[in-house]
Amino acid sequence: MTLEFYEIMCVAMFAGFIVILFSGFPVAWVLGGVAIATALSAAYLFDQQLSDGFYSISFQQLSVIVQRMWTIMTNWVLVALPMFVFMGLMLDRSGIAGSLMENFVKVFGRVPGGYALTVTLIGILLAASTGIIGASVVLLALLGMPVMLKNHYGPSFSSGVVCATGALGIIIPPSIMLVLMADRTPGVDVGGLFMGALIPGVMLGILYVAYEVVLARISPNTAPVPDDARAMNLSDVIGVLIAVLPPAALIIAVLGSIFAGLATPTEAAGIGAFGATLLALLNRRLTRHVMREVCEQSTKTTAFIFAIFLGATAFSFVFQSLGGEEFIEHTLKSLPFNDNGILIAILFLIFILGFFLDWIEITLIVLPFVSLVVPDLAVGPAEVGARMIWFVVLVAICLQTSFLTPPVGFALFYLKGVAPEGVTVRHIYKGVIPFILLQLLGLTLVYLFPLLATWLPAIAYG
């Protein structure tokens, strides 16, 4: 098949972005710079007035980017981002995780693989109340890794548990990734996507627990029962219930208010930020230094995300002006597959891109274009709105694997930065392989049984 000029420019634009990204330049600058360079190159190669031709770009057209950026900055849905970031960082410093670890160990200490179960259950609670992967992985590593290694757990197994469990925060709502995905996908709202991702996210946590229990049974040396572990008593159970109550109350306040229709995601984010601050205060962890540190880190994280947003806006506009939407849609529909094959090809592409790109770039650049063909595919739910939620949840599970797959698996780097002495990169890479396979199993289950992603939204929206 002979490519048209504009198609060659689209391919060169995307390939150039990936290549330059490995140079170490900030992502936002790479996106914006590639967009401007491509626009100027296309104009020069056309050798005509910039306003001539369907797939050419004028400087007047480029000025529209400013208006698009302003539209992003005035989007009330995105106001939830900094507040969810603040909530996660504040909870990280509230001392709740330490209390959970101390009490859960008392209950699961005599269970084979009990320390791994403890880390996983705490990770699920953190995922449903923070959504900040870096904070979750580091916190779980500091709390769980020394204890597991001290009790003769395998370093690979321990590393895999921490990395995979910490990455659950990207799929279990409230998640900043889900907020961005809802904003970039037509016909999908944040509340509906939160509901759609809840069951698949918890299901992944259950798959992790099942794997840990089975492995501890068939390979006791990997996750042995400590010799000094004592039997559980009633006071231990009461201690766990008391420790779980604060984060559970915060989760119910945030997600419950959204699911019940009492608050928008933006308003619920405000409730979460206030609740996390209150918990830190009640635990006597809220100091001027902590507040300043959390505010500064929240500002930096939000600025980083929005800077990429602005660069992605310029990139998307130039890509669209060159006919990128039509090119991708035509390419996908020209694949020698049926509709199921096309959707599987999209998910496979996103999975492979996750080896090299961060979830933010994939969400902002790739997702808006590939999602255009989904409404026309005869797959999944018959109703288009439900199909789009199902599709985005599938993409979210794919993107979760990007935190565990080298060379750009950020959870791996977070863990290596704080891992105890003796835990090598090889241990970490080996440890995450079973959990990547479990994620792919979860992806397959959601693909085969769309109700896992559409049941809750259907109940809420009728």
Secondary structure, DSSP 8 states (H G I E B T S, - for coil): ----HHHHHHHHHHHHHHHHHTTT--HHHHHHHHHHHHHHHHHHHHTS-TTSSTT---HHHHTHHHHHHHHHHT-GGGGHHHHHHHHHHHHHTTTHHHHHHHHHHHHHTTSTTHHHHHHHHHHHHHHTTT--HHHHHHHHHHHHHHHHHHTT--HHHHHHHHHHHHGGGGTSSS-HHHHHHHHHSTT--HHHHHHHHHHHHHHHHHHHHHHHHHHHHH-TTTS---TT-----HHHHHHHHHHHHHHHHHHIIIIIHHHTTSS-HHHHHHHHHHHHHHHHHHTT---HHHHHHHHHHHHHHHHHHHHHHHHHHHHHHHHHHTTHHHHHHHHHHTSSS-HHHHHHHHHHHHHHHTTTS-HHHIIIIIHHHHGGGGGGS--S-SSHHHHHHHHHHHHHHHHHHTTTSSSS-HHHHHHHHH--TT--HHHHHHHHHHHHHHHHHHHHHHHH-THHHHHHHHHHH-
